[in-house]
Amino acid sequence: MMGGRAPRRAAGTSYREHRDDRSPPAPFDAQSARAAGDAAVTRPRPEPADGFPLWGVLALPGGAIFGALIGIFVGALFGIPGIGIAIGAGLGVGIGLALLAAAIVLASANH
């Protein structure tokens, strides 16, 4: 820090001098008002669709059911369909959770 003190001011002056650096207002007449009304105006951006993606809602139950159905057949190939159902449903729920997380990210990015 150089010096550490604020510069001194002259006696009788204040820190806040009134200074108006703004430009004067533009003249207003009927012709300029009509011209301003004829200017091209862009449309406002449409609001994003509210709601959660349907595929995100169906991810968990769909993954569990689809995984269980595939697990029946894979388990039947190895002779134990019950374990195939459990493993397939577990994998389906895991994939469903990943899809649900992606849906949450996409839904929160729109708001």
C-alpha positions in Angstrom: 0.0 0.0 0.0 1.5 3.3 -1.1 1.2 6.2 1.4 -1.9 4.8 3.2 -3.7 8.2 3.3 -6.3 9.7 1.1 -5.3 12.9 -0.8 -6.0 16.1 1.0 -8.8 18.3 -0.3 -8.8 22.1 -0.4 -10.5 24.0 2.4 -14.1 24.8 1.7 -14.7 22.0 -0.9 -16.8 18.9 -0.2 -16.2 15.4 -1.3 -19.4 15.3 -3.2 -19.5 18.0 -5.8 -22.7 18.2 -7.8 -21.7 17.3 -11.4 -24.2 16.5 -14.1 -22.5 14.8 -17.0 -25.7 13.5 -18.6 -26.6 14.7 -22.1 -29.6 16.9 -22.5 -32.9 15.0 -23.5 -33.6 14.6 -27.2 -36.2 16.8 -28.7 -39.6 15.1 -29.0 -41.9 15.7 -32.0 -44.7 13.8 -33.7 -42.5 12.7 -36.6 -39.9 11.0 -34.3 -42.7 9.3 -32.4 -44.1 7.8 -35.6 -40.7 6.7 -36.7 -40.1 5.0 -33.3 -43.4 3.2 -33.7 -42.5 1.9 -37.1 -39.2 0.3 -36.0 -38.9 -3.4 -36.2 -39.5 -5.2 -32.9 -38.3 -8.7 -32.2 -40.6 -11.2 -30.7 -40.0 -12.2 -27.1 -38.6 -15.7 -26.6 -41.3 -18.2 -25.9 -41.4 -19.7 -22.5 -40.1 -23.2 -22.1 -42.6 -26.0 -21.8 -43.4 -26.6 -18.2 -43.3 -30.0 -16.8 -40.9 -32.9 -16.5 -40.0 -35.1 -19.5 -42.2 -38.1 -19.9 -39.3 -40.4 -20.5 -37.8 -39.3 -17.2 -41.0 -40.2 -15.4 -41.1 -43.6 -17.0 -37.4 -44.4 -16.6 -37.5 -46.2 -13.2 -40.6 -48.3 -13.5 -39.9 -49.0 -17.2 -36.3 -50.0 -16.4 -37.4 -52.3 -13.6 -40.1 -54.0 -15.7 -38.0 -54.3 -18.9 -35.0 -55.5 -16.9 -37.1 -58.2 -15.1 -38.5 -59.4 -18.4 -35.1 -59.7 -20.0 -33.9 -61.3 -16.7 -36.5 -64.1 -16.9 -35.2 -65.2 -20.3 -31.5 -64.9 -19.4 -32.1 -66.7 -16.1 -34.1 -69.4 -17.9 -31.0 -70.0 -20.1 -28.9 -70.7 -17.0 -31.7 -72.7 -15.3 -32.6 -70.2 -12.5 -35.2 -67.6 -13.7 -35.7 -66.2 -10.2 -32.1 -64.9 -9.9 -32.3 -63.7 -13.5 -35.4 -61.6 -12.6 -33.6 -60.1 -9.6 -30.5 -59.2 -11.5 -32.4 -57.9 -14.5 -34.6 -55.7 -12.4 -31.6 -54.4 -10.5 -29.8 -53.5 -13.8 -33.1 -51.9 -15.1 -33.4 -49.8 -12.0 -29.8 -48.7 -12.3 -30.3 -47.6 -15.9 -33.6 -46.0 -14.9 -31.8 -43.9 -12.3 -29.3 -42.7 -14.8 -32.1 -41.7 -17.2 -34.0 -40.0 -14.3 -30.8 -38.0 -13.4 -30.5 -36.9 -17.1 -34.2 -35.8 -17.1 -33.7 -33.8 -13.9 -30.7 -32.0 -15.4 -32.5 -31.2 -18.6 -35.6 -30.0 -16.7 -33.6 -27.8 -14.5 -31.6 -26.3 -17.4 -34.9 -25.1 -18.9 -35.9 -23.0 -15.9 
